[in-house]
């Protein structure tokens, strides 16, 4: 994420369907299309496309993008960060970045044998 509050965030209304086959769109394409209709101001985390798992809605709030926290951290590690660097970067620059009501949410999706972020 950059220092610019919206530098690494993409508005759903700015997205187009990617290169997925028409008969089997990717999760990213499906979520992007859904959000462009229901909340065009929703933001997507640039570079985290493979961690996008769906959408989330809270009462009184617009629908926003939902990311798998563990996948986000894994993507940062794949870019060359250590596990600790990726965790710290994610917490401060991604999950900790409030860029308005379209800010995505990041879920810890438990898996057998995987520790929670607090236990890591």
Secondary structure, DSSP 8 states (H G I E B T S, - for coil): --SSTTTTEEEGGG----SS-TTS--HHHHHHHHHHHH-TT-EEETT-GGGEEEEE--TTS--EEEEEHHHHHHHHHHTT--HHHHHHHIIIIIIT---STT--EEE----TT---TTT-
